Amino acid sequence: MENQTERKCVATGEIKPLDELLRFVKTPDSRLVPDFNKKIEGRGLYVSNSKTLLKQALAKNLFVKSIHLFLKIPADFEEQVESLLCKKGLDWVNLARKAGALVTGFEKVKASIVKNKAAFVIVATDVADDGSQKIEAIAQNLEILKVYERKDLDAALNKENTVYVAVLKSDIASKVLEHVKRYQTFLEN
């Protein structure tokens, strides 16, 4: 019987846990579509959570080769996947805001860190180095993610000039971290 928690990456041939893979599905009309929520019925195809490996799988036509069937894959598929992963992470950041488990602004983020209320911190990638270093000095052992630009955080949180975000220790923090790190891992690998 097939193990339900691991799948084979079409790019590397490695068997990996599902949480390290991106799932795609061949639809009945032969389109390849992302299925990161794992809810679409159809033949699942998996690639390691890596922009480089997705690019390789597309360039070498590995999705088609792995199932021996024709697939319609849009020219901007890689950009669509990146955009979806970015949006999903930002959606979870916004859910944390709605749940009251998020603070923004240097002083509020600093206070949440000092009071040991922050689970992790997100710092905009386009922040000045001195501001980033100040938060890093305060945070010490706290995880700091730098993956979104200020404009992305502004749009997600319906705010202006969002540079520092602390996700507070809460039930939702682990899900936010999971999705933001998934996007970060995609970009870095």
MOLINTA-V685077 format. One record per pair of residues at least 6 apart in sequence whose ideal C-beta (glycine too) atoms are under 6 Angstrom apart, sorted by the first residue. I is the first residue (numbers start at 0). J is the second residue. Records with the same first field share a line. If there is no record, write none. Layout:
BEGIN
I->J  J
END
This chain:
BEGIN
4->17
5->14  16
6->20  45
7->14
8->15  45  46  47
9->44  46  56  61  62  65
10->46  52  55  56  61
19->48
20->45
21->46  48
22->34  37  43  45
23->31  33  44
24->32  34  39  41  43
25->41  42
26->32  41
29->69  70  71
30->71
31->62  70  72
33->80  83
44->62
46->52  53  56
48->184  185
49->188
50->185
53->77
54->77
62->70
63->70
84->182  185
85->182
87->178
88->178  179  182
89->155
91->174  175  178
92->155  175
93->155
95->101  166  171  175
96->156
98->171
100->167  169  171
101->166
102->111  165
103->161  164
105->163
108->163  165
109->137
111->117  165
112->137  138
116->167
117->165
118->166  168  172
119->142  166  176
120->138  143  165
121->144  164
122->131  134  143  145  163
123->148  149  152  162
124->145  148
125->148  149
126->162
144->179
146->182  183
149->162
152->161
153->159  161
166->172  175
END
